[in-house]
Amino acid sequence: MALDEARGFTYVVEYAAAGRLLRINLANGAQDVLATGLDRAMGLLMTANGHFAYVSEQTAAAANDRVAHIDTSTGTRDVLASAGPMAVRSAP
């Protein structure tokens, strides 16, 4: 969970085979889906402006565990690091 008290939101990831990244309005509980298709998301770090999320995914096959960079306005996911054959690279 990542809390943004200044803007009145909290961000959470669902630990599920088809998990989501959600933004929850603290005032009324309304939920916005920012990204879908996350594979057992565990960790979450948001940029200060809330435009990007870094999410760690613990996939069913440990060899595919990864860290993804997500654009919260489009839901576009870019894998930054993977336990598989992909090399670690810097964020876009």
C-alpha positions as CSV (number, residue, x, y, z in Angstrom):
1,M,0.0,0.0,0.0
2,A,1.2,3.5,-0.8
3,L,-0.5,6.5,0.9
4,D,-0.9,9.9,-0.6
5,E,-2.5,12.0,2.1
6,A,-1.9,15.3,0.3
7,R,-4.1,14.2,-2.7
8,G,-6.5,12.0,-0.6
9,F,-5.6,8.7,-2.2
10,T,-4.2,5.3,-1.2
11,Y,-2.8,2.9,-3.8
12,V,-3.0,-0.9,-3.4
13,V,-2.1,-4.0,-5.4
14,E,-4.1,-7.2,-5.3
15,Y,-2.2,-10.5,-4.7
16,A,-4.0,-12.6,-7.3
17,A,-3.1,-14.4,-10.5
18,A,-4.9,-11.5,-12.3
19,G,-4.3,-8.7,-9.8
20,R,-4.9,-5.0,-10.2
21,L,-3.3,-1.8,-9.2
22,L,-6.1,0.3,-7.5
23,R,-6.3,4.0,-6.5
24,I,-8.8,4.4,-3.6
25,N,-10.2,7.8,-2.7
26,L,-9.9,8.3,1.0
27,A,-12.9,10.6,1.3
28,N,-15.5,8.3,-0.3
29,G,-13.9,4.9,-0.9
30,A,-14.2,5.1,-4.7
31,Q,-11.8,2.8,-6.6
32,D,-10.1,3.5,-9.9
33,V,-8.4,0.6,-11.7
34,L,-5.0,1.8,-12.9
35,A,-3.6,-1.4,-14.2
36,T,-4.7,-5.0,-14.7
37,G,-3.1,-8.4,-15.3
38,L,-0.6,-8.2,-12.4
39,D,0.7,-11.6,-11.4
40,R,0.6,-12.0,-7.6
41,A,1.7,-8.4,-6.9
42,M,3.5,-8.0,-3.6
43,G,5.3,-4.7,-3.4
44,L,4.3,-1.2,-4.4
45,L,6.2,2.1,-4.7
46,M,4.6,5.2,-6.1
47,T,6.4,8.3,-7.5
48,A,5.8,11.5,-5.6
49,N,3.4,12.8,-8.2
50,G,1.4,9.5,-8.5
51,H,2.1,9.2,-12.2
52,F,4.1,6.0,-12.0
53,A,4.1,2.9,-9.9
54,Y,6.8,0.3,-9.4
55,V,5.3,-3.1,-8.6
56,S,7.0,-6.4,-7.7
57,E,5.2,-9.5,-9.0
58,Q,5.8,-13.0,-7.5
59,T,4.7,-15.1,-10.4
60,A,3.5,-18.8,-10.2
61,A,6.9,-19.8,-11.8
62,A,9.5,-18.2,-9.6
63,A,11.9,-18.0,-12.6
64,N,9.5,-15.2,-14.0
65,D,9.3,-13.0,-10.9
66,R,9.7,-9.4,-11.9
67,V,9.6,-5.7,-11.1
68,A,7.4,-3.5,-13.4
69,H,7.2,0.2,-14.1
70,I,3.5,1.2,-14.6
71,D,2.2,4.4,-16.1
72,T,-0.9,5.1,-14.0
73,S,-2.6,7.2,-16.6
74,T,-2.5,4.5,-19.3
75,G,-1.9,1.3,-17.4
76,T,1.1,0.5,-19.6
77,R,3.5,-1.9,-17.9
78,D,7.2,-2.1,-18.7
79,V,9.3,-4.8,-17.0
80,L,12.5,-3.4,-15.5
81,A,13.9,-6.6,-14.0
82,S,13.0,-10.3,-14.1
83,A,14.3,-13.4,-12.5
84,G,14.2,-15.0,-16.0
85,P,16.5,-14.4,-18.9
86,M,15.7,-10.7,-19.1
87,A,18.5,-8.3,-18.0
88,V,17.9,-5.6,-15.4
89,R,17.5,-2.2,-17.1
90,S,16.7,1.4,-16.1
91,A,13.3,2.9,-15.9
92,P,12.0,4.8,-19.0
